Amino acid sequence: MTPLTQRTLRIGTRGSALALAQAGAVADAIRAAGCPVELAVVRTTGDESMAPVTELGVGVFTTALREALVRGDVDFAVHSYKDLPTAPDPRLSMVAVPIREDPRDALVARDGLVLGELPVGSRVGTGSPRRAAQLRALGYGLEVVGLRGNVGTRIGKVRSGELDAVVLARAGLARLGMLEEATEVLDPLQMLPAPAQGALALECRVDDLETEHRLGALDDPASHAAVTAERAVLAGLNAGCTWPVGALAEVVEDLDEAGHVVEALSLRAVAATVDGALVRASITGKTTEAEALGHALAVELLDLGAESRSAIGDPAHRGIGSS
């Protein structure tokens, strides 16, 4: 067998500018470790349709990549972690979460305005039910408009005057070298990001131990713990791409029972109720108990009135959606 350090690894990726930028950054890190790589573009359902993500169904940005991986067309896939279904695929192994980009949302508005300066009735575009719910809850009197398309297309609607502003992931702007387009980075107190926003997920086949070993060096434990907790909130709520759920976990300093400074995981989340209101909750615990913290916070949100999707249709397998 060819040694891994000499064998060219094939990276499966979507073909959008953002996906290629993300996969390219991973490729550069692997090359720096002495392993040759090449990118293989895979078309997905989400790339072929401009219908709202909420109408396209399960895994619109990930299923084709995963199937290419299972077939052996590629050695591993690079996903935007928030696009992955919440339930794991038993054929695949989640081997690494590289250092996460800033997970916050960003506003791109006309005339350099920030969110609080937009006049009542301003048209703000987003394809995310999570963002739409939180924008409306702020009480600014904004008109939230549905939106699909790549980052450039969305920003173009502001430049053309069709929209007054759009809300995007700051991480996407940063990876595309377009961060200067943001007129404001939104405080999580105003808008909690999507679970795992800003994080990448590297998947390979469960039986490909060589690739798993190589990719494991790219894993960042703090980022991995944070996104594990955030996605556990989704799993606990049986939520997916059509559900307004935001979550953000951060590794912080805390004191143990003996008064020693230790690392802890601080997790907060927001979710919609049956009548469209939003409920919020937070929890802090050990970084080693990330998944349990997420599930516990989901239980608290449910007690506060958060809506849980029926088990009909196996909702835990729904993706979060690219927004």
N, C-alpha and C positions, 0 to 999 in steps of 0.2 A: 504494500500500500504506500502511496506517495505521502511523505511527511506533510503534516498540516501546514507547516511554515512555508512549504514550497507549492502546495496545491492551491490553485486559484479558487477562492470562494465566490459563489454566485449569490448576489444579494437581490432578493425580490423586492420590488418597490412599485408603487403607483407612478404614473407618468406626469403628474402635476408638478409645477415648478417647486412648490413647497415640499412635496414628497421626495423629489430628486435632491433638494437641498439637504433634507434630513438624512437620506440614505448616503449622500455624498460625505456628510460629516462623519458618519459611522465608518464609511470606507476609508477615509483619511486616517482615522484612529487605528484601524486594522493594518493598513499599510505601514504606519509608523512602527508597528510591532513586528514588521518583517514578513507579513503575509500578503500575497497578491490577491486582489479582489476585482470583480467586475459587476456592473449593475445590469439587471434584467428587468425591463419594464413589463408590468402585468396590468391589463385593462380590467377595471372592476365595474360592477353595476352602477355605482355612484358616479363614475366617470362618464358613463354613456347616457345618463338621464339628467335632465334639469328639474325633474319633479322634486317637491319637498322631501327632505330626508325622512320625515315622519310617515310618508306614503310608500317609501321604497322597501321597507321591511328589514329583515335581519341581515346584519353583516354586509351592508351595501359597499363598504370600502375595504373589507377584509376577507370575505369568503374566497374570492378568486385568488388572492395571494396565498391563502392557506392551502387551497387545493393545488396550486403550483408547487408549493413546498412538499406536500404529501406525495405528489407524483415524482418528485426528484428533479423538477425543472430548475429549482433553485436550492441553495444550501441553507439559507435562512432568510427571514423576512423582517423588514423594518416597518413597523406600524406607528401611527399616531396612537398612543395608548388609549386615548379616550374613544377611539373608534371601535375597539375590540368588544365583542360580546362579553358580558360579565361572567358567564360560565366558561371554564377552561375547555379546550379541545384535547381529549385524551391522547390524540395522535401526536401532539406537539408539546414542546417544553418551552416555558417562558424563562429564558436563560439570563437576560440582563435588562436592566433599566439604567441607561447612562445618566450622567448628571443632568438633572431637569432644568429646562429653561424657566424663567420667571413665569409662573402659571396665570398671572392676572389677565383680565380683559383690557382692551384698549379701545378708545374712541378715536375715530377719524371724522372730524366735523368741518363744515365750511367755515371760512373766515377765522380759523384757528380757535374756535369756541371750545369750551369744556362743557361737560354734561349739564351743569347747573346754569349755564348761560344760554342754552338753547331756548328759544321762545316757545310758549305754549302752542301746540299744534305742529311742531317740527316733526318731519318724517324721518324716523330712525330705522335703518334696515338691519335685520338679523334673521338668520335661518334657525336660530336656537330657541326652543320653547323656554329653556332655563333663563336665557337673557331677556326674552320678551316678558316673562312673568316678573322678573326683578325690576326691569325698567318701569313697568306699569305700577309696581308697588311703591316706587319712589315718589309718586304723586306729582310729577312735573308736567303732566298733561301732554305727553308726547304721543304721536301716532306711530305705533310700531308696525313696520311693514315687513312681510316675508321676503326672504332673499336667498338665492343660491348663486353659485359661481365661484371662481377662484379669487384670491386676494385682490389681484389687479382689477378684475371686473367689478368687485364690490366698491373699491375705492373710486373707480371710474364713475360710478353712479353719484358720488358726492361731487366730483369735479364737474360733471355735466349739469348739476343742479336738480337731477331727478330725486335725490335724497338730500336731506340736511346733514345726515351723519350715518355712519355704520359702526357697529361694535364687532371687533375681531379679537382673536387671541393675540396677545402681545408676543408670544413665542413665535408665531408664524411670521409676524412682521420682522422680528429680530433675525430669524433664520434666512429670510429673503433679503436682508440688508435694507429694509424699508421702515425701520423704526422711526425715522424722522417724520413719517406720515402721521404718526399718532399725535393728536392734540391733547390727549390726557390718558394716563394709565389709571384705570379705575381701582379705587381702594376696595378691598374685599368687604369692608363694612357696607359699601354700596352694592356690590355685586360679587358674589362668590363664584369662582370659576367652575367649569365642569370637572367632575372627578377625573384625575390623571391629566388634566390639561397641561400642556408644555412638556410632557414626558413622552419618551419613545419606548417602544417595547420590541425586543429582539427575540424572535421565535425560531427554533429549529426542530427537526424531527426528534422524537423521544429516543430513538435508537442511534442517533448521530452523536456519540459521546465526544468525538474529536472536536467537532464544531462547537459543541456545548462548552468544552473546556476552553477553547480559544475565546469565545464570546464572554465567558464568565469574568474575564479580566476587565470588561467594560462596565460592569455593574457598579452602581453607586448605592451603598446600603441605605443612606438617608432618603434618597429619592425613591428607592424601592419600597421602603417602609411606608412612606407618605402615600404613595399611590395605592398600595395594598389596602390601607385604611379607608381611603376615599372610595374605592370601588366596592369595598365591603358594605358601605352605606347603601350603594345602589342595589347590591345583592339582597340586603336585608329588607329593602323596600320593594323588591321585585320590579325595579324600575329599569327604563331603557331610554332609547333616543327620543321618545315622544313625551317623556316625563320631565317636568321642571324640577330638577334636583341639582344643587350645587354643593360642592364640598372642597375643603382645603385642609390639609394636614401639614404641620411643620414640626421639625425637630427643634426643641427648645431646651433650655437649662431648667432643672427643677432640683428640689432638695429631697433626699430620701429620709427615712425615719431617724437616721443617725445624724442628719444635718449635712450630709455630704452632697456636693453638687453632682448631679447625674443628668444624662440625656433623657428626655421624655418626648412623647408624641402628643402634640396638641391638635385636636381635630374639631372642626366646626362644620355645620351643614345647614342647608335650607331646603325645604320641600313644600310642594303645593298641597293644600287640603282639597276636599271634595268640592267646596264652594269657591275655589280659586284663590283663597288667601294663602299666605306663606307662613310657615312655622320654622323656627330656628332652634338649634341646640348645639351644645359643645361638650367635649369630654377630653380628659388628659390621662395618659397612662404610659406604660412601658413601650419602648420602640419594638420590643420582641413580641408584643401582643397586638400588632397593628390590625390584623383581621378581626380579632375579638372586639377591639375598640370600635371599629366600623359597624359591626353588627349590633353592639350595645347602643350606639348612637341612633341607629335605624329604629330600634325598639322604642327609644325615647321620642323620636319624631312621630312614630305611629301613635304613641300615647297622647301626643299633643294634637293629633288629628290629621297627620299626613296621610295622603291617599296611597294605598298599595294596589298595584295592578293585580288583577285576578291571575291565578295560576294557569288559566286557560291559555293555550298557545305557547307554553313554556317561556314566559317572559324573561327569565334569567339569561336566556341566550340572545337577547336583543342587544344590538350595538348602541353606543352612546351617540353616534352621529358626528359628522364633521361639520363644525359650525364656526 
